[in-house]
Amino acid sequence: MKSADDTAIAILTWLAGEPELMSRFLALTGTDVASLRSAAGDPGFMGGLVAFLMDHEPTLMAFCTATETPPEEVVRAHHVFSGPRDYG
């Protein structure tokens, strides 16, 4: 089982090979290619990577298929980065 950080890095690596999705992610986050390296250490950015997949099931499944990552690992990483939620 990968750590949440490892899962987010795997997502970033996969996105780097998917120019259309990477462009969409960058546009949604307001990040540019030049700042990716420094942003990669930021928990908020890492959580954003995971949330990007969680928000679009076809993209999530494409990542999981391409990287042989169980969807449950992405869900677990999402919970780690998003923290506990109070729905009360």
Secondary structure, 3 states (H helix, E strand, C coil): CCCHHHHHHHHHHHHHCCHHHHHHHHHHHCCCHHHHHHHCCCHHHHHHHHHHHHCCHHHHHHHHHHHCCCHHHHHHHHHHHHCCCCCC
